[in-house]
Amino acid sequence: MDMITVHRKAYTRRDGTRVRAATYQTLDKGKPGRTPKSARFFSPGVKMGWRKDQAAAIRRREALKAHKGNLTATGRALQEIANVTTDARTAKLAKADADYFFMQLKLRRH
């Protein structure tokens, strides 16, 4: 990430403490609520073969097979995809599939 120079004006706090003017270097964090372009990435630990244009049964079978039958890992991976994507349809389908695996896990425990 890039460094930026911050110039802070002097001011007085409500309790009367005087804060002196300062100039310092800090990391550029970008606009509030936005991730800087240099920090935008997602690298899944397992390649699932999951695609939004597949049928639900195929998506879920491929994802579960990639995680060797582990319901928790599959659900977490799909939840991670839902959290980082900017595509609404992908987020919706990945969240639905993650919820499916978490529900399956819950049913197996009871």
PAVO-110917 format. One record per residue (C-alpha): x negated, y negated, z; residue number from 1; residue in three letters. Coordinates in nm, 3 decimals. Each point is the difference from the previous one (the first is absolute). Layout:
BEGIN
      xx      yy      zz  nr rest
       X       Y       Z NUM  ALA
...
This chain:
BEGIN
      xx      yy      zz  nr rest
   0.000   0.000   0.000   1  MET
  -0.106  -0.358  -0.057   2  ASP
  -0.094  -0.248   0.267   3  MET
   0.170  -0.338   0.029   4  ILE
  -0.094  -0.314   0.189   5  THR
   0.254  -0.119   0.256   6  VAL
   0.003  -0.363   0.116   7  HIS
   0.190  -0.042   0.329   8  ARG
   0.099  -0.346   0.119   9  LYS
  -0.037  -0.100   0.362  10  ALA
   0.316   0.016   0.210  11  TYR
   0.126  -0.003   0.358  12  THR
   0.191   0.295   0.145  13  ARG
   0.312  -0.047   0.211  14  ARG
  -0.196   0.067   0.318  15  ASP
  -0.236  -0.287  -0.087  16  GLY
  -0.293   0.208  -0.120  17  THR
  -0.184  -0.172  -0.282  18  ARG
  -0.099   0.225  -0.293  19  VAL
  -0.289  -0.135  -0.207  20  ARG
  -0.008  -0.004  -0.379  21  ALA
  -0.178   0.296  -0.156  22  ALA
  -0.105   0.143  -0.333  23  THR
  -0.060   0.374  -0.032  24  TYR
  -0.005   0.291  -0.247  25  GLN
   0.260   0.280   0.017  26  THR
   0.135   0.278  -0.218  27  LEU
   0.258  -0.107  -0.258  28  ASP
   0.319   0.173   0.107  29  LYS
   0.205  -0.136  -0.290  30  GLY
   0.354  -0.130   0.028  31  LYS
   0.196   0.102   0.311  32  PRO
   0.180   0.327  -0.060  33  GLY
  -0.214   0.091  -0.302  34  ARG
  -0.284   0.249  -0.023  35  THR
  -0.305  -0.142  -0.180  36  PRO
  -0.059   0.158  -0.343  37  LYS
  -0.334   0.137   0.115  38  SER
   0.172   0.198   0.277  39  ALA
   0.286   0.139  -0.211  40  ARG
  -0.060   0.369  -0.052  41  PHE
   0.149   0.336   0.080  42  PHE
  -0.191   0.324  -0.025  43  SER
   0.202   0.302   0.113  44  PRO
  -0.192   0.284   0.158  45  GLY
   0.185   0.260  -0.210  46  VAL
   0.112  -0.021  -0.363  47  LYS
   0.362   0.117   0.012  48  MET
   0.128  -0.026  -0.356  49  GLY
   0.299  -0.190   0.143  50  TRP
   0.170  -0.227  -0.256  51  ARG
   0.316  -0.204   0.029  52  LYS
   0.137   0.124  -0.335  53  ASP
   0.012   0.364   0.119  54  GLN
   0.305   0.169   0.152  55  ALA
   0.009   0.002   0.382  56  ALA
  -0.055   0.376   0.026  57  ALA
  -0.307  -0.016  -0.225  58  ILE
  -0.146  -0.306   0.179  59  ARG
   0.039   0.165   0.339  60  ARG
  -0.134   0.339  -0.115  61  ARG
  -0.311  -0.160  -0.152  62  GLU
  -0.065  -0.215   0.306  63  ALA
   0.041   0.292   0.241  64  LEU
  -0.221   0.225  -0.213  65  LYS
  -0.275  -0.264  -0.005  66  ALA
   0.004  -0.013   0.382  67  HIS
  -0.004   0.381   0.031  68  LYS
   0.347   0.020   0.156  69  GLY
  -0.069  -0.249   0.280  70  ASN
   0.327  -0.193   0.046  71  LEU
  -0.153  -0.267   0.223  72  THR
  -0.288  -0.080  -0.237  73  ALA
   0.235  -0.008  -0.298  74  THR
   0.245  -0.235   0.171  75  GLY
  -0.278  -0.232   0.114  76  ARG
  -0.156  -0.013  -0.346  77  ALA
   0.334  -0.090  -0.159  78  LEU
   0.067  -0.259   0.272  79  GLN
  -0.340  -0.152  -0.077  80  GLU
   0.090  -0.026  -0.369  81  ILE
   0.332  -0.165   0.091  82  ALA
  -0.179  -0.252   0.223  83  ASN
  -0.264  -0.114  -0.249  84  VAL
   0.188  -0.004  -0.331  85  THR
   0.148  -0.316  -0.146  86  THR
   0.243   0.192  -0.225  87  ASP
   0.344   0.015   0.163  88  ALA
   0.104   0.328  -0.163  89  ARG
  -0.324   0.174   0.100  90  THR
   0.036  -0.128   0.357  91  ALA
   0.360   0.120   0.021  92  LYS
  -0.074   0.348  -0.137  93  LEU
  -0.319   0.049   0.203  94  ALA
   0.183  -0.107   0.318  95  LYS
   0.287   0.239  -0.076  96  ALA
  -0.243   0.287  -0.057  97  ASP
  -0.194  -0.084   0.316  98  ALA
   0.324  -0.003   0.199  99  ASP
   0.090   0.338  -0.153 100  TYR
  -0.325   0.155   0.121 101  PHE
   0.029  -0.155   0.345 102  PHE
   0.356   0.136   0.028 103  MET
  -0.120   0.347  -0.109 104  GLN
  -0.266  -0.016   0.268 105  LEU
   0.255  -0.104   0.259 106  LYS
   0.233   0.287  -0.096 107  LEU
  -0.283   0.255   0.024 108  ARG
  -0.087  -0.112   0.352 109  ARG
   0.351   0.059   0.131 110  HIS
